[in-house]
């Protein structure tokens, strides 16, 4: 009986050794370049996030037609305030800056007074699509280029995994 137990244990040990060898043979998972940040890049990223911590970016807020910079800045500040008033949010905002040089309306970055104020705005921002005149207005936090890239990757991944419903011959069919 002891010899039988020894044989079973020996067989089990051999199987475990084989499994360990297989695990060691598997190459390490390849990580993306974004995940391979050096310590210096990581510090830069964290500093950039800290610099942006009070900023928000509004999309699809109409731009002023004025050629005067001060008038455009005043228009943008008033537009942000009006949008927030529609959400019943009365939080001071400052430093409106249009981003980029591309298509109009360009994204509009503005600054809040505290992270708590920023959180209140973001909490209510989802309601904009239900308010007349603001259906296409979005407010998001100011993301670093690294965060933007990761956000876009997640969006593409979710979009590719979301089943599409199409109507074929009067029948709804799911497709991926």
N, C-alpha and C positions, 0 to 999 in steps of 0.2 A: 504494500500500500504506500509505503514511503517512496519507493522508486517511482510509482505512478504520479504522485504529487510532484516529485522532483522533475519528472518529464514534462508535466503540464506547466510548471513554473518556468522551466527552461524554454519551452515553446512560446509562452507569453513574453518572456524577456526578449527572445529573438524578434518577435513581432513588434515590440516596442522599439527595439534598436532600428528595425527597418523603417518604422514611421519617423523616427528622429532623423535618419539619413535623408528621407524624402523631404522633410521640412527644411533641412539644411541646403538641399539642392535647389529649392525654389528661389529664384532671384528676388531681391527686395523690390517692393512696389515702386514704380517710377513716380516721383512727385513732380508737379508742375513747377515751372520757374517761379510763379507767384508764391509757392509754398517754400521755396528755397531762399528766403531772405537772409542776408548776412546780418550780423548784429548791428552794423552801422545803418543798413537799410531799414531794419526794424525800428531803430531809434528815430530815424528820419520820419518814418511812417507815423509813429506815435506822436511825434511833435507836430506833424501836419494835422493829424486828427484833433489834437488839443487846440491848435490854432483855429480850426473850423468849428469847434464845439458849440458856438452860439449862432452859427449861420444856418439859414434855410435857403432853399432855392425854389422859386415859384416859376411854373411853366405856363405858357399861353396867356399871359397878361399883356394886353395890347400896349404897344410902344407909342410914345409921343412922336408927333411929326415935326416938332420944333427943332430948329438948328442950334438953339442956345443950350449949352450943357446944363446950366443951372435950372432952366425950365424943365428939361427932360428929367433931371434928378428929382425935382419937386413933383412932377407928374408921376414918376415911378413910386415915390414914397406915398403919395396920396392913393395910388392904385392899390398898393399893398394894404394900406390902412382900410380902404373901402372893402377889400376882399375879406379881411379879418373881421370887420364889422358885420358882414353878412353871416359870419360864423358866430356872431355874438361874443367875439374875443376882443377885449380891449387891452392889448399889451403893447407897450412902446416898442417901436422898431426904428432902425436907423441904417445908414450906409447902403442905400440901394445901388447896386451895380449890375449893369447888363453884361452878360458873359458871351464872349465870342463875337464874330463878325459876320456870321452866316445869316440864314433865313430869319425873317421877322415873324412873330415876335421872338426875340432872343430870351433865354432863361434870365431871370432876375434874382440875384442873390441879395439877401438883406440880413441884418444882424438883430438878434433879440438881446434882452438885458440879462437873462439868466438861462440856465439849462432847464429850470422849472417852466419858464415862459415858453421856451422852445417846445418842451414836451406837451404843454397845453395846446399849442398851435397844431402840432402833429396829430394829437388825439382828435381834434375837431376837423382836420383837413380832409378826411375821407368823405365828409358830408358835402363838400363843394360840388360834386357831381349831381347832387339833388337840388341845387339852388339855381334858379333861373339866371342865365347869363354867366354862370361859372361851370357849366357842364364839362368844359375841356380844360379847366384850371386844376393844376396839381401842385402840391407843396411837399417837398422832400427835404431831408437833411442834406447838408453840403458834404458830399463824399470826396475822398481823395481819389486820384486816378486809380490806385490799386483797388479801392473799394468799388469804384465804378465798374472796373473790369470784372471783378468777381460777381457783382450784381447782375451784369449782362450775361455772364456765363450761366448763372442760376436761372435767369429768366429764359434763356434759350433751352436749357435742360428741361425746365417745367413745361415750356411750350411744346417741345417734342414729345413729352410724355402725356400731354393732355389729349384725350380722345376727341376727335372732331365728329360732329353729328351732321350728316349730309342727307338730303332727301333724294332718294332714287326711286322713281316709279311710284311715288305716293307713300313710300315707306321710309322711315327714319333708319339710317344705318350708322353704326359707330365705326370710325376708322381711326388709326393711329398715325 
